[in-house]
Amino acid sequence: MNITNLFKIAMKAIGANKMRSFLTMLGIIIGVSSVIIMLALGHGAKETIKQDIQETDPGTIMIIPGPDYETLEGDWLPEYSQTLKPADYQSILEQNKYLKSLSPMVFSDGQLVCGNNNHSTTVYGVNDQYPAISGQVVEKGSIFTEEEIHSSAKVCVIGKSIVDKLYDKDADPIGTVIRINNIPVAVVGVLKSKGKDITGRDQDDLVLMPYTTVMKRMNPWQNYYNMIYATAENEKMIDLAMKDVTEILRANHKIKEGDMQDFNVRSLEQAVSMVDSVMGALTLLLSCIAGISLLVGGIGIMNIMYVSVTERTREIGLRMSVGARTRDIMNQFLIEAILISVTGGLIGVLIGASIAYFARFILMNFTEHHFLIAVEPWTVLLAFAICTITGVFFGWYPAKKAANLDPIDALRYE
């Protein structure tokens, strides 16, 4: 019996029990759509985070206080977060050979007041090179000058969300004075809006001030930096710049060969690689959880094929008695199982892709999230491959049972 006839017989058998076939497909539909959605969300999250990271200068280097967790001996101590001193920044500034920009960073909580409006936010103490390093753009006004940094001037640059919360619509904040922790501060610039990141954090809810001002007027007890940002001259010099900075800091901190470092030097590439690794593992985990429903769907196929073999025992016997071979019977039931599985997979792909793109449409048009949800072609191919394998795997044993029936016993079956 040729394959075309077997397909016709299988289609007829499935069509004769439409509701039962659909319910059998349901597990596959749910499983495939779940896998498609999870993979689309995982890929979207990874690409969104990478895009946010890559908005900064591609040669960005982060100098972080404290030892690497992988090399940490014992518990984390509070003093580990205080290992980057002004002298370290000055040494890097004077001795480095491969950096084009450098900015310390200190954090402080700030209570902002303007007229009758007030708002709590985070104040970042940085220098005039920080916007270029971080990808921030001053849309109105300007960043504070080097002279204002040296004099610890009471000036700031604010994000768009701060403008919205403290000022009336269409008001120009440039030149106005706001109070930050009861300190009068002049607004000299407004940052271009960046919206929310993947975690929902508002990237426009921030204040930039000279790091000297924050340390002198807001955190007078602080004699260390929370972080130091830098950028290499170009991407090819990232490794050289990191090695150079490491050698400068090891000499400053008098760290001997083989001793644990009390600082970390990381590149943007390492951050992207870490995101890839973490999000890849998370996506795999979510997909495996979603894949459990595929297993349930496969068991459903096996169950219904067993029922089908039992119901059609006399039909099998009749086919064998008129010349159908063992492999024809086996192929017939295998084709039925694969058709149910692949059809369910096709419906699952359509449902999963529709939900993913609908979620993207909602996020892009009705929220401030710019989430890059996308269904990759390979995920569709993977879904069909899994469906085919599921149909063969769970349909094989019932098909084998049908093929091994004795024709005489099958014809006698009631």
C-alpha positions as CSV (number, residue, x, y, z in Angstrom):
1,M,0.0,0.0,0.0
2,N,1.5,3.3,-1.0
3,I,2.1,6.2,1.3
4,T,-0.7,8.4,-0.3
5,N,-3.3,5.8,0.5
6,L,-2.1,5.5,4.0
7,F,-2.4,9.3,4.5
8,K,-5.9,9.2,3.1
9,I,-6.9,6.4,5.5
10,A,-5.3,8.2,8.4
11,M,-7.1,11.5,7.6
12,K,-10.4,9.7,7.3
13,A,-9.8,8.0,10.7
14,I,-9.0,11.3,12.3
15,G,-11.9,13.0,10.7
16,A,-14.3,10.4,11.9
17,N,-13.6,11.3,15.5
18,K,-13.1,15.1,15.2
19,M,-13.7,16.0,18.9
20,R,-11.6,13.1,20.2
21,S,-8.8,14.1,17.8
22,F,-8.9,17.7,18.9
23,L,-8.9,16.9,22.6
24,T,-5.9,14.6,21.9
25,M,-4.1,17.5,20.1
26,L,-4.9,19.9,23.0
27,G,-1.9,18.8,25.1
28,I,0.4,19.3,22.1
29,I,-1.2,22.7,21.3
30,I,-0.7,24.0,24.8
31,G,2.8,22.5,25.0
32,V,4.0,24.0,21.7
33,S,2.4,27.4,22.3
34,S,3.9,27.6,25.7
35,V,7.4,26.7,24.4
36,I,7.1,29.3,21.6
37,I,6.0,32.0,24.1
38,M,8.7,31.1,26.6
39,L,11.4,31.1,23.9
40,A,10.1,34.4,22.5
41,L,10.0,36.1,25.9
42,G,13.5,34.7,26.8
43,H,15.0,35.9,23.5
44,G,13.2,39.3,23.9
45,A,14.4,39.8,27.4
46,K,18.0,38.9,26.4
47,E,18.0,41.2,23.4
48,T,16.4,44.1,25.4
49,I,19.0,43.9,28.1
50,K,21.8,43.6,25.6
51,Q,20.4,46.7,23.7
52,D,20.2,48.6,27.0
53,I,23.8,47.7,27.8
54,Q,25.1,48.5,24.4
55,E,23.6,52.0,24.4
56,T,26.7,52.8,26.5
57,D,30.1,53.2,24.8
58,P,31.1,49.7,23.5
59,G,34.6,50.2,25.2
60,T,33.1,50.7,28.6
61,I,35.0,49.4,31.6
62,M,33.5,49.1,35.1
63,I,35.8,49.3,38.2
64,I,33.9,47.8,41.1
65,P,35.0,47.8,44.8
66,G,35.5,44.5,46.6
67,P,36.8,41.1,45.5
68,D,35.2,38.8,42.9
69,Y,32.6,36.5,44.5
70,E,34.3,33.6,42.7
71,T,37.6,34.3,44.5
72,L,36.2,35.6,47.8
73,E,37.6,33.8,50.8
74,G,35.1,33.9,53.6
75,D,32.1,36.2,54.0
76,W,31.6,39.6,52.4
77,L,32.7,42.3,54.7
78,P,31.3,45.9,54.7
79,E,34.8,47.4,54.1
80,Y,35.0,45.6,50.8
81,S,32.5,48.2,49.4
82,Q,34.9,51.0,50.4
83,T,38.1,50.0,48.6
84,L,38.0,52.6,45.7
85,K,39.5,55.8,47.1
86,P,40.0,59.2,45.5
87,A,43.7,58.4,45.3
88,D,42.9,55.4,43.1
89,Y,40.9,57.6,40.7
90,Q,43.7,60.1,40.6
91,S,46.3,57.4,39.9
92,I,44.2,55.9,37.0
93,L,43.6,59.4,35.6
94,E,47.4,60.2,35.6
95,Q,48.9,56.9,34.8
96,N,46.6,55.1,32.4
97,K,47.7,54.6,28.8
98,Y,44.5,53.3,27.0
99,L,41.5,55.2,28.4
100,K,39.8,58.1,26.7
101,S,37.3,58.9,29.5
102,L,37.0,58.3,33.2
103,S,34.3,59.1,35.8
104,P,33.9,58.2,39.5
105,M,30.4,57.5,40.8
106,V,28.9,58.0,44.2
107,F,25.2,57.4,45.2
108,S,22.9,59.2,47.5
109,D,19.2,59.2,48.3
110,G,17.7,62.6,47.5
111,Q,14.4,64.3,48.6
112,L,13.6,66.8,45.9
113,V,11.4,69.8,46.5
114,C,10.3,72.4,43.9
115,G,7.4,74.7,45.0
116,N,4.7,72.6,46.3
117,N,5.9,69.4,44.6
118,N,8.4,66.9,46.1
119,H,9.8,63.6,45.0
120,S,12.3,61.0,46.3
121,T,15.0,59.7,43.9
122,T,18.6,58.6,43.6
123,V,21.3,61.2,43.1
124,Y,24.4,60.1,41.1
125,G,27.6,61.9,41.8
126,V,29.6,61.8,38.5
127,N,31.8,64.1,36.4
128,D,31.3,65.7,33.0
129,Q,32.5,62.6,31.1
130,Y,29.8,60.3,32.5
131,P,27.0,61.0,30.0
132,A,29.3,60.0,27.1
133,I,30.3,56.8,28.9
134,S,26.8,55.8,30.0
135,G,24.9,56.7,26.8
136,Q,23.0,59.5,28.5
137,V,22.3,62.5,26.3
138,V,21.7,66.1,27.7
139,E,18.7,67.3,25.6
140,K,18.4,70.8,27.1
141,G,21.0,72.9,28.8
142,S,24.4,71.3,29.4
143,I,26.3,69.0,31.7
144,F,28.2,70.7,34.6
145,T,31.7,72.0,33.8
146,E,35.1,70.9,35.1
147,E,35.3,74.1,37.1
148,E,31.9,73.4,38.8
149,I,33.2,69.9,39.7
150,H,36.4,71.3,41.3
151,S,34.4,73.9,43.3
152,S,31.7,71.4,44.4
153,A,29.1,73.7,42.8
154,K,25.5,73.2,43.7
155,V,24.3,72.3,40.2
156,C,22.5,69.3,38.7
157,V,21.2,67.7,35.5
158,I,17.8,66.0,35.9
159,G,15.9,63.2,34.1
160,K,12.6,63.6,32.2
161,S,10.6,61.9,35.0
162,I,11.9,64.5,37.5
163,V,10.8,67.3,35.2
164,D,7.3,65.7,35.0
165,K,7.0,65.3,38.8
166,L,8.3,68.7,39.9
167,Y,7.3,71.1,37.1
168,D,4.1,72.1,35.4
169,K,3.6,71.1,31.8
170,D,5.6,73.1,29.3
171,A,7.7,74.7,32.1
172,D,11.4,75.1,31.4
173,P,13.4,73.8,34.4
174,I,16.8,75.2,33.1
175,G,18.0,77.9,35.5
176,T,15.5,77.1,38.2
177,V,16.5,76.1,41.7
178,I,15.3,73.0,43.4
179,R,16.1,71.7,46.9
180,I,17.8,68.4,47.3
181,N,17.9,67.3,51.0
182,N,17.4,71.0,51.9
183,I,20.3,72.0,49.7
184,P,19.4,74.6,47.0
185,V,20.7,73.3,43.7
186,A,20.5,75.0,40.2
187,V,19.2,72.9,37.3
188,V,21.7,73.3,34.4
189,G,20.5,70.5,32.1
190,V,17.7,67.9,31.3
191,L,18.5,64.4,30.1
192,K,16.9,62.9,27.0
193,S,14.2,60.3,27.9
194,K,15.3,56.6,27.9
195,G,12.0,55.1,29.3
196,K,11.8,52.0,31.5
197,D,14.2,49.1,31.3
198,I,13.2,45.4,31.2
199,T,12.7,45.3,35.0
200,G,10.3,48.3,35.0
201,R,12.9,50.7,36.5
202,D,12.4,54.2,35.3
203,Q,15.7,55.2,33.7
204,D,14.6,58.9,33.7
205,D,14.0,59.1,37.4
206,L,17.5,60.3,38.4
207,V,19.6,63.3,39.2
208,L,23.3,63.8,38.1
209,M,25.4,66.1,40.2
210,P,29.2,66.7,40.5
211,Y,30.6,63.8,42.5
212,T,32.5,66.4,44.6
213,T,29.2,68.1,45.6
214,V,27.6,64.8,46.6
215,M,30.6,63.8,48.7
216,K,31.0,67.2,50.3
217,R,27.5,68.4,50.8
218,M,25.3,65.3,50.9
219,N,27.5,62.5,52.1
220,P,30.3,64.3,54.0
221,W,31.2,61.1,55.8
222,Q,32.0,59.3,52.5
223,N,35.6,59.1,51.5
224,Y,35.3,56.4,48.8
225,Y,33.7,55.9,45.4
226,N,30.8,53.4,44.8
227,M,32.2,52.7,41.4
228,I,34.5,54.1,38.7
229,Y,33.4,54.1,35.0
230,A,35.9,54.3,32.1
231,T,36.1,53.8,28.4
232,A,39.0,52.5,26.3
233,E,40.3,54.4,23.4
234,N,38.7,51.8,21.1
235,E,37.3,48.3,21.4
236,K,40.6,46.7,20.4
237,M,42.3,48.3,23.5
238,I,39.7,47.0,26.0
239,D,41.9,44.2,27.3
240,L,45.0,46.4,27.4
241,A,43.1,49.1,29.3
242,M,41.7,46.5,31.8
243,K,45.2,45.1,32.4
244,D,46.6,48.6,32.8
245,V,44.0,49.7,35.3
246,T,44.4,46.4,37.2
247,E,48.2,47.0,37.5
248,I,47.7,50.6,38.7
249,L,45.2,49.6,41.4
250,R,47.3,46.5,42.5
251,A,50.2,48.9,43.0
252,N,48.1,51.4,44.8
253,H,46.6,48.8,47.1
254,K,50.0,47.0,47.6
255,I,48.5,43.7,46.5
256,K,51.2,41.0,46.1
257,E,51.2,38.4,43.3
258,G,48.8,35.6,44.2
259,D,46.9,37.6,46.8
260,M,43.1,38.3,46.5
261,Q,42.2,41.6,44.8
262,D,39.9,44.0,46.7
263,F,38.5,45.3,43.4
264,N,37.1,44.1,40.1
265,V,37.7,45.4,36.6
266,R,35.0,44.3,34.1
267,S,34.2,45.2,30.5
268,L,30.9,45.7,28.8
269,E,31.5,42.6,26.7
270,Q,31.8,40.5,29.9
271,A,28.5,42.0,31.1
272,V,26.8,41.1,27.8
273,S,28.3,37.6,28.0
274,M,27.0,37.2,31.5
275,V,23.5,38.3,30.4
276,D,23.6,35.8,27.5
277,S,24.5,33.0,29.9
278,V,22.0,33.9,32.6
279,M,19.1,34.5,30.2
280,G,20.0,31.5,28.2
281,A,19.8,29.3,31.3
282,L,16.5,30.9,32.4
283,T,15.0,30.5,28.9
284,L,16.0,26.8,28.9
285,L,14.5,26.3,32.3
286,L,11.2,28.0,31.4
287,S,11.1,26.0,28.1
288,C,11.6,22.7,29.9
289,I,8.8,23.6,32.3
290,A,6.5,24.4,29.3
291,G,7.7,21.2,27.6
292,I,6.1,19.1,30.4
293,S,2.8,19.8,28.7
294,L,4.3,18.3,25.5
295,L,5.0,15.2,27.4
296,V,1.5,15.1,28.7
297,G,0.2,15.6,25.1
298,G,2.4,12.7,23.9
299,I,1.0,10.5,26.6
300,G,-2.5,11.6,25.4
301,I,-1.6,10.5,21.8
302,M,-0.4,7.1,23.0
303,N,-3.6,6.7,25.1
304,I,-5.9,7.6,22.2
305,M,-3.9,5.4,19.7
306,Y,-4.4,2.5,22.1
307,V,-8.1,3.1,22.2
308,S,-8.1,3.4,18.4
309,V,-6.3,0.1,18.0
310,T,-8.8,-1.6,20.3
311,E,-11.8,-0.1,18.5
312,R,-10.5,-1.0,15.0
313,T,-9.3,-4.5,15.8
314,R,-11.7,-6.0,13.3
315,E,-10.8,-3.4,10.6
316,I,-7.1,-4.3,11.1
317,G,-7.9,-8.0,10.8
318,L,-9.9,-7.4,7.6
319,R,-7.1,-5.3,6.0
320,M,-4.6,-8.1,6.8
321,S,-6.8,-10.7,5.4
322,V,-7.0,-8.9,2.0
323,G,-3.2,-8.5,1.8
324,A,-2.2,-5.6,4.0
325,R,1.3,-6.1,5.3
326,T,2.5,-5.7,8.9
327,R,4.4,-2.6,8.0
328,D,1.4,-1.1,6.2
329,I,-0.7,-1.4,9.4
330,M,2.2,0.0,11.5
331,N,2.7,2.9,9.1
332,Q,-1.0,3.7,9.1
333,F,-1.2,4.1,12.9
334,L,2.2,5.9,13.0
335,I,0.9,8.4,10.3
336,E,-2.2,9.0,12.3
337,A,-0.1,9.7,15.5
338,I,2.2,12.1,13.6
339,L,-0.7,13.9,11.9
340,I,-2.3,14.5,15.2
341,S,1.0,15.7,16.7
342,V,2.1,17.9,13.8
343,T,-1.4,19.4,13.4
344,G,-1.5,20.2,17.1
345,G,2.0,21.7,16.7
346,L,1.0,23.9,13.8
347,I,-2.0,25.3,15.8
348,G,0.3,25.7,18.8
349,V,2.8,27.7,16.8
350,L,0.1,30.0,15.4
351,I,-1.4,30.5,18.9
352,G,2.1,31.0,20.6
353,A,3.3,33.4,17.9
354,S,0.0,35.4,18.0
355,I,0.2,35.8,21.8
356,A,3.9,36.8,21.6
357,Y,3.3,39.4,19.0
358,F,0.1,40.7,20.7
359,A,2.1,41.1,23.9
360,R,4.8,42.9,22.0
361,F,2.2,45.2,20.4
362,I,0.7,46.0,23.9
363,L,4.1,46.7,25.5
364,M,5.3,48.8,22.6
365,N,2.2,50.9,22.2
366,F,0.5,51.1,25.6
367,T,3.4,51.1,28.0
368,E,6.8,52.6,28.3
369,H,8.5,49.2,28.0
370,H,10.4,48.7,24.7
371,F,10.5,44.9,24.9
372,L,12.0,43.1,21.8
373,I,9.7,40.0,21.8
374,A,10.4,38.0,18.6
375,V,9.6,34.5,17.4
376,E,12.8,33.2,15.9
377,P,12.5,30.9,12.8
378,W,14.5,28.2,14.5
379,T,12.0,28.0,17.4
380,V,9.2,27.1,14.8
381,L,11.4,24.5,13.2
382,L,12.3,23.1,16.7
383,A,8.6,23.0,17.6
384,F,7.7,20.9,14.4
385,A,10.7,18.6,15.0
386,I,9.6,18.0,18.6
387,C,6.0,17.4,17.4
388,T,7.2,14.8,14.8
389,I,9.4,13.1,17.3
390,T,6.6,13.1,19.8
391,G,4.2,11.5,17.3
392,V,6.7,8.8,16.3
393,F,7.8,8.1,19.9
394,F,4.3,7.9,21.4
395,G,2.6,6.4,18.4
396,W,5.2,3.7,17.7
397,Y,4.1,1.2,20.5
398,P,0.4,1.3,19.7
399,A,1.2,1.0,16.0
400,K,3.4,-2.0,16.7
401,K,0.7,-3.6,18.8
402,A,-1.7,-3.1,15.9
403,A,0.7,-4.5,13.4
404,N,1.4,-7.6,15.5
405,L,-2.3,-8.6,15.8
406,D,-3.2,-12.0,14.5
407,P,-5.6,-11.6,11.6
408,I,-7.8,-14.5,12.6
409,D,-8.1,-13.3,16.3
410,A,-8.7,-9.8,15.0
411,L,-11.6,-10.9,12.8
412,R,-13.1,-12.7,15.7
413,Y,-12.8,-9.7,18.1
414,E,-16.2,-8.3,19.3
